[in-house]
Amino acid sequence: MTMKTVLLTGFDPFDGAAINPSWEAVRQLDGWSGDGFRVVARELPCVFGRAAETLLGSVDELRPDVVIAVGQAGGRPEISIERIAINVDDARIVDNLGQQPVDVPIAANGPAAYFTTLPIKAMAAAMRAQGLRAGVSQTAGTFVCNHVFYALMHHLRGQKVKAGFIHVPFLPEQAEAWPEPTPSMALDDIVAGLRVAVEVALGVETDLAQAGGATH
């Protein structure tokens, strides 16, 4: 049996935060292996340009079968599996190098958008079946998360690699420090959700939407 490689990435803290739940969760899965697969975790800088370069460098190095980039979406109540990446950087805040691009295309000659190649409906359903809050999201925003999502799909176009992006909520300690009530999720639950995501991405070829299953 050929061993499949799954690349998971998370971001370093940004916008003055001391922690980023995406990397805290992803790092716990580094080295995880199961029936015919192994997981490699890499941290990305929350920096336009450099984040994409780091991710694509890891893709070229590892030649993974599945790539799931993970980022923080403070304020969201559930694990959000992203459907689409759009070809624009439009930052509400600065990145970790002080960059704040506005209405800048990610790929000058690229298409307006790419759809994920992950079985997103099946992933969300499997997470909810384990009691986790999860759903499909129709927007990955226009900050560095969408930047790396689009760059990833552009880089892998035409290749048989399952790839996409997942947003995760604040951790409880982040929500407690927020100036107004905001949702959060325990780190163990985020890790559990990402485990499900990996297993479903490896095991499901046809998404529930294509197979006529329920949607969310």
ABEGO torsion letter per residue (X at the ends): XBBBBBBBBBBBBBGGBABBAAAAAAAAABGBBBBGBBBBBBBBBBBBGAAAAAAAAAAAAAGBABBBBBBBBBGBABBBBBABBBBBBBBABBBAAGBBBBGBBABAABBABBBBABBAAAAAAAAAAAGBBBBBBABAEABAAAAAAAAAAAAABGBBBBBEBBBBBBBAAAAAABABBBBBBBAAAAAAAAAAAAAAAAABABBAAAAGBBBX
